[in-house]
Amino acid sequence: MRKMSMVLTLSAGILVTTAALPAATPLGISSAEASVIKKTQLQTMAELLLRESASTKAKKLATIPKGTIITATEKKTSWYKVTYSYKSTKKTGWVSSGYVKEYIKEQSISKIYLFTKKSAALYTKPSAKGTPVTVAANNGFYSTQKIINSIGETWFRVYLNGKKLYLKDSGLTQSTFTSFAKTKYVSEKKTNLYQSYGNAHKKLTVIPKGTEVTSKKRNGDWLSVSYNGLTGYVYIKDFSENKEMIYSINGIYFTNKAAKVYGAPESTSLTTGTISMGNGFISKEKTVNQTGIWYKIMYNDQENYLKGDDVVEKTFSSIKLTILQAKMETNVYASYGTDFVKLGTITKGTQYTTEKKIGDWYEISYENTIGYIFSGDFSEYEAPAEAPITEEKMSDTTFVTTSEVSAYKKADGKGSAAFTLKPSTIIMANARTSNEMYKVTDGSRTGYVSADSLNQVRTGDPIMNRTGYQFIDLRTQSKVTAAQIDQYISSFVTPKNKMSVLTGKGKVFIETGNAYGVNPLYLAAHAIHESGYGTSDISLGKNNLFGFGSYDAAPFIASYRFNSIDASIEYIAKQLKATYLNPADWRYQKFAYLGFSTKDMKNTRIAANSEGMNFYYASDPEWGKKIAAHMERIYPYNQAEYKNAVINTVYPSEPSKPIGSDLFPKNIETVANKALTLYNSQAVSTTKTVLKSGTSFTLLEKANDYWVRIKVADKEYWTNSINFVEYKKAISVKNLGRVSGTEGNQNLNVRKEASASSGKLAELTPNSYVQLVLKKDGTLMMNDKKTWYQIQLDDGTYGWVSKNYIVQELK
């Protein structure tokens, strides 16, 4: 039996050590002739015998291990003639085809870009077998895998319209992406936008002849462009560069029809609006390119462009002094056209004088500013001879003289002057005459001044009286007591049952003011004014009494976070003494007192009529007056106490920003509105990477020095690219809430359902941050009536809070 088993095993031509082998072509001796084949590499799938001839009865030459690579040169029915290196010698013989497979070598490579030099065939496998997909010359593909097949041919794996194919290495050229300055191109014929670099790839859309596109990178002869919201590739020879000629001009151009406004000098750019016919714009730049003539204008406070075909140039013409009378109720505009800002409404019969006209528009003076009225709404008017001058009383209004001006005794502006006013003099008017004169008072003197010589202002200057706390040197001390400060704060917060962080802090103001040479009465009044007696969100939530670091765009988040109220008081005392009260610092303006600011009706500060801390510290012209009023109520002013008061002239160095930060809930979803520079750590100079505009990330922390910690794809970074003065240019936060409106001393209940009667899950402290839940479409999860927000607590629990007590931050 043992001999019989061995005979059977040898007759099969393979070793018995392999348990289950692939089905093979029946073996045996055949009368068929052997045929020469191209050298083919094979790999054994099991141990098998190398025989002297193509027969299971032929002499065994060697045993070839499983996985060995051998080379075949002939084939005879189900046998290959192969060469096998055996014990330092080469053996040539025959092996059964049922236990070998073609050997293909696959190699991962760095991404390369291959282009066809002529028509090329792509196959589903790395060999020229089967029905190919044929592509034309100049089609590009990328590959990350090279294959050498069993007969030694080199192939590359590529993708065509999502399908994996193989491309032989012959007839190919290699290319790379190249970047260049952003360039405009215009299509010279109707052409196509393709998904990748070649016309064999998916066609995304058709681009008409004469269309302008821009590109800043190419691969081979294919440009990367965007068109109608689609990004793809176009053949460069179908386009020519759109070269522009730009000229400096200075003209006024009126729309001759309803005209579209474009963001760039090209018809395919985004339109930003439509201007009605007859509106005029100043242009200082003309662009001529293949798409026509374009004029750069300012529209909605942004640079825009009008087509040359849509406008006509006009110039101002001087006319004799003319009185115009409104034939109907009409409007006055900031420029020559109805699409501009409306300055006001003019009633029927109102009269104005003019000496200038452009197109259909007259230039007039309207409420101390230049305005424009439509000529069709007015007729010329000649005032009757010796028309009586009427006088209309007005509430006391503050003006500043624009030049040296005479105040006349009579309202007709003739005869002798009652007195003369120097430039930048603040004056009070209480009446206006029909001939455009103001009745003004200067102490005990009264006179009439031309309206053209005055500019209406808002000011905190008391004008006639400069005694009182508004004008004391703030480097002096006060006899106020801690008890008087505490009683004043209590008199406000106690009746209202409000929580105040200033309660009992009178002693801190006294000690801190004495330590740094800052008047403690002023220091307390300043804190009371800025913090609403210590009840503001910033003071309660951040121990920040003075709103330091705060900006109008993001008042709570931008403001500094202090460790304690005492630290906040000490910081502001040291900061003010080192800067606003220090003659060596740029913020010191003329005097070390509260002072005042003066602003025109466009809210522009008039430096010549502004002085003291109010100049730079506060935008409110009456900020100094309001703080002085608090001081007066706490401890009435006594001039004798300040007549010879000692001035402390010791100035500390300006303190650095306090250490502190705002930590946000776990999953605050944020989108970058511009590219953000990212760093591995806070306050470093080496850039780690740049976050592209439109990328989503998680907001984690905002430090007092305005560095912000974020998380992008599970990695944390720091950035200082967010300017909180105008944070919306940098980021949009989707779901950051803050508890507010709970009167500062009540926690906010978190309910299981969106109802005040539902069970309570937790409580949120005032001014704490909270994660609002987002729906899949990116909007906030709310109840049907939009009166409750769903939130997620730090432990992952979901609950509901009333919308009345939540403020969205940085949205």
Order of alpha helices (4+ residues) and beta strands (2+ residues): alpha-beta-beta-beta-beta-beta-beta-beta-beta-beta-beta-beta-beta-beta-beta-beta-beta-beta-beta-beta-beta-beta-beta-beta-beta-beta-beta-beta-beta-beta-beta-beta-beta-beta-beta-beta-beta-beta-beta-beta-beta-beta-beta-alpha-alpha-alpha-alpha-alpha-alpha-beta-alpha-alpha-alpha-beta-beta-beta-beta-beta-beta-beta-beta-beta-beta-beta-beta-beta-beta
